[in-house]
């Protein structure tokens, strides 16, 4: 009778432990350099477009506003690859 109790207890412990033993977490997909560069360029493009729209006025042409926005981006985000000329 003791043997049956020990066997049942062992089976219960193994049944509860298998969820932790056999579950594997999938490795996160790392972002490659191309993906990061694409994200930086997309950010640069969107930021400059937004800032150009803010700077454009009846007295400031779109070209002058874009030049100013590009300069501001390089000053503000010069530490990134997208901020380098």
Backbone as JSON, one array per atom type, in Angstrom:
{
  "sequence": "XXXXXXXXXXXXXXXXXXXXXXXXXXXXXXXXXXXXXXXXXXXXXXXXXXXXXXXXXXXXXXXXXXXXXXXXXXXXXXXXXXXXX",
  "N": [[0.81, -1.18, 0.0], [1.98, 1.23, 0.76], [3.75, 1.54, -1.29], [2.12, 2.04, -3.51], [1.1, 4.56, -2.82], [3.46, 6.09, -2.87], [4.14, 5.83, -5.56], [1.95, 7.08, -6.77], [2.23, 9.68, -5.74], [4.71, 10.37, -6.87], [4.05, 10.29, -9.6], [2.2, 12.37, -9.72], [3.83, 14.57, -9.06], [5.63, 14.51, -11.21], [3.86, 14.99, -13.27], [3.07, 17.63, -12.75], [5.49, 18.94, -12.99], [6.24, 18.74, -15.62], [5.26, 20.76, -17.25], [6.94, 22.92, -16.9], [9.39, 21.88, -17.57], [9.41, 21.14, -20.26], [8.57, 23.26, -21.74], [9.52, 25.65, -24.0], [10.77, 28.86, -24.54], [10.42, 30.93, -27.3], [13.08, 32.35, -29.1], [13.62, 35.83, -29.3], [13.24, 37.64, -32.28], [15.94, 39.22, -33.56], [16.59, 42.57, -34.48], [17.95, 43.4, -37.5], [20.77, 45.23, -38.88], [19.88, 46.46, -41.22], [17.15, 46.79, -40.83], [17.08, 48.56, -38.65], [18.33, 50.78, -39.79], [16.46, 51.38, -41.77], [14.29, 52.11, -40.16], [15.33, 54.38, -38.89], [15.71, 56.09, -41.09], [13.08, 56.34, -41.94], [11.98, 57.61, -39.72], [13.45, 59.99, -39.84], [12.54, 61.06, -42.28], [9.75, 61.39, -41.77], [9.86, 63.17, -39.58], [11.14, 65.44, -40.64], [9.33, 66.12, -42.67], [7.06, 66.77, -41.12], [8.05, 68.92, -39.59], [8.72, 70.7, -41.62], [6.21, 71.32, -42.6], [5.26, 72.72, -40.38], [6.96, 74.93, -40.36], [6.52, 76.19, -42.77], [5.15, 79.02, -44.25], [3.34, 81.95, -45.39], [5.43, 83.74, -45.8], [7.7, 82.19, -45.81], [9.26, 79.96, -47.92], [8.63, 76.62, -49.17], [10.97, 75.22, -49.77], [12.94, 76.6, -48.31], [11.94, 76.15, -45.76], [12.19, 73.36, -45.61], [14.98, 73.08, -45.73], [15.7, 74.36, -43.35], [14.39, 72.68, -41.52], [15.8, 70.29, -41.96], [18.34, 71.03, -41.06], [17.74, 71.51, -38.35], [17.01, 68.92, -37.59], [19.45, 67.57, -37.87], [20.94, 68.82, -35.87], [19.44, 68.23, -33.58], [19.17, 65.41, -33.61], [21.71, 64.4, -34.13], [23.28, 62.41, -33.09], [22.41, 60.0, -34.03], [22.49, 57.65, -36.78], [20.83, 58.49, -38.76], [20.8, 61.2, -38.38], [23.16, 62.14, -39.3], [24.86, 63.89, -41.86]],
  "CA": [[0.0, 0.0, 0.0], [2.88, 2.38, 0.77], [4.34, 1.64, -2.62], [1.12, 2.67, -4.37], [1.07, 5.97, -2.45], [4.7, 6.71, -3.37], [4.04, 5.88, -7.02], [0.96, 8.13, -7.11], [2.85, 10.97, -5.44], [5.74, 10.58, -7.88], [3.38, 10.58, -10.87], [1.63, 13.72, -9.61], [4.94, 15.53, -9.13], [6.12, 14.53, -12.6], [2.83, 15.62, -14.09], [3.1, 19.07, -12.54], [6.79, 19.49, -13.37], [6.49, 18.67, -17.07], [4.93, 22.04, -17.89], [8.11, 23.8, -16.83], [10.57, 21.24, -18.14], [9.36, 20.98, -21.7], [8.16, 24.46, -22.46], [10.65, 26.48, -24.42], [10.39, 30.17, -25.05], [11.07, 31.19, -28.58], [14.02, 33.47, -29.06], [13.12, 37.01, -30.0], [13.92, 37.92, -33.53], [16.69, 40.46, -33.41], [16.48, 43.46, -35.62], [19.23, 43.53, -38.17], [21.18, 46.6, -39.17], [19.06, 47.03, -42.3], [15.87, 47.18, -40.26], [17.32, 49.75, -37.85], [18.6, 51.88, -40.72], [15.19, 51.74, -42.39], [13.49, 52.8, -39.15], [15.91, 55.71, -38.71], [15.42, 56.9, -42.28], [11.65, 56.63, -41.92], [11.8, 58.63, -38.7], [14.0, 61.24, -40.37], [11.63, 61.56, -43.32], [8.5, 61.86, -41.16], [10.14, 64.32, -38.74], [11.43, 66.59, -41.51], [8.07, 66.5, -43.32], [6.22, 67.44, -40.13], [8.65, 70.21, -39.23], [8.6, 71.55, -42.81], [4.83, 71.83, -42.61], [5.14, 73.7, -39.3], [7.74, 76.13, -40.68], [6.04, 76.82, -43.99], [4.19, 80.11, -44.04], [3.31, 82.8, -46.59], [6.72, 84.43, -45.99], [8.78, 81.19, -45.9], [8.99, 78.98, -48.97], [8.74, 75.22, -48.77], [12.38, 74.81, -49.85], [13.64, 77.18, -47.16], [11.46, 75.45, -44.57], [12.79, 72.01, -45.61], [16.39, 73.25, -45.38], [15.73, 74.67, -41.92], [13.98, 71.46, -40.82], [16.91, 69.35, -42.06], [19.38, 71.52, -40.15], [17.27, 71.26, -36.99], [17.08, 67.48, -37.34], [20.86, 67.2, -37.68], [21.37, 69.32, -34.56], [18.71, 67.53, -32.51], [19.36, 63.95, -33.67], [23.01, 64.15, -34.75], [23.91, 61.22, -32.51], [21.95, 58.82, -34.75], [22.97, 57.56, -38.16], [19.92, 59.28, -39.6], [21.08, 62.61, -38.19], [24.43, 62.52, -39.91], [24.64, 64.27, -43.26]],
  "C": [[0.86, 1.26, 0.0], [3.46, 2.63, -0.61], [3.39, 2.34, -3.58], [1.04, 4.16, -4.08], [2.29, 6.72, -2.98], [4.65, 6.84, -4.88], [3.07, 6.98, -7.45], [1.54, 9.52, -6.86], [3.91, 11.32, -6.47], [5.12, 10.97, -9.22], [2.77, 11.98, -10.86], [2.72, 14.78, -9.73], [5.49, 15.63, -10.54], [5.12, 15.21, -13.52], [2.82, 17.13, -13.95], [4.39, 19.69, -13.04], [6.99, 19.53, -14.88], [6.17, 19.97, -17.78], [6.12, 22.97, -17.91], [9.3, 23.2, -17.57], [10.57, 21.27, -19.66], [8.89, 22.21, -22.47], [9.39, 25.29, -22.77], [10.11, 27.8, -24.94], [11.13, 30.37, -26.37], [11.95, 32.42, -28.46], [13.42, 34.64, -29.84], [13.95, 37.24, -31.26], [14.64, 39.26, -33.39], [16.56, 41.29, -34.69], [17.87, 43.63, -36.23], [19.56, 44.98, -38.46], [20.34, 47.26, -40.27], [17.73, 47.53, -41.75], [16.02, 48.46, -39.45], [17.55, 50.96, -38.75], [17.31, 52.33, -41.4], [14.31, 52.52, -41.42], [14.01, 54.23, -38.94], [15.6, 56.62, -39.89], [13.94, 57.27, -42.34], [11.35, 57.71, -40.89], [12.28, 59.98, -39.2], [13.04, 61.87, -41.37], [10.36, 62.14, -42.7], [8.73, 63.12, -40.32], [10.36, 65.57, -39.58], [10.16, 67.05, -42.22], [7.17, 67.26, -42.35], [6.76, 68.82, -39.8], [8.58, 71.18, -40.41], [7.2, 72.16, -42.88], [4.62, 72.89, -41.54], [5.83, 75.02, -39.66], [7.24, 76.87, -41.91], [4.98, 77.87, -43.67], [4.19, 80.95, -45.32], [4.67, 83.5, -46.85], [7.89, 83.47, -46.15], [8.39, 80.15, -46.94], [9.17, 77.57, -48.44], [10.19, 74.75, -48.79], [13.18, 75.35, -48.67], [13.22, 76.48, -45.87], [12.07, 74.06, -44.47], [14.26, 72.09, -45.23], [16.54, 73.5, -43.89], [15.38, 73.43, -41.1], [15.1, 70.42, -40.83], [18.04, 69.75, -41.12], [18.99, 71.25, -38.7], [17.36, 69.78, -36.64], [18.51, 67.05, -37.08], [21.39, 67.67, -36.33], [20.73, 68.48, -33.45], [19.03, 66.05, -32.47], [20.69, 63.59, -34.33], [23.7, 62.9, -34.24], [23.46, 59.94, -33.22], [22.57, 58.79, -36.15], [22.1, 58.38, -39.09], [20.22, 60.77, -39.51], [22.38, 63.08, -38.8], [24.21, 62.84, -41.37], [25.18, 63.26, -44.25]]
}
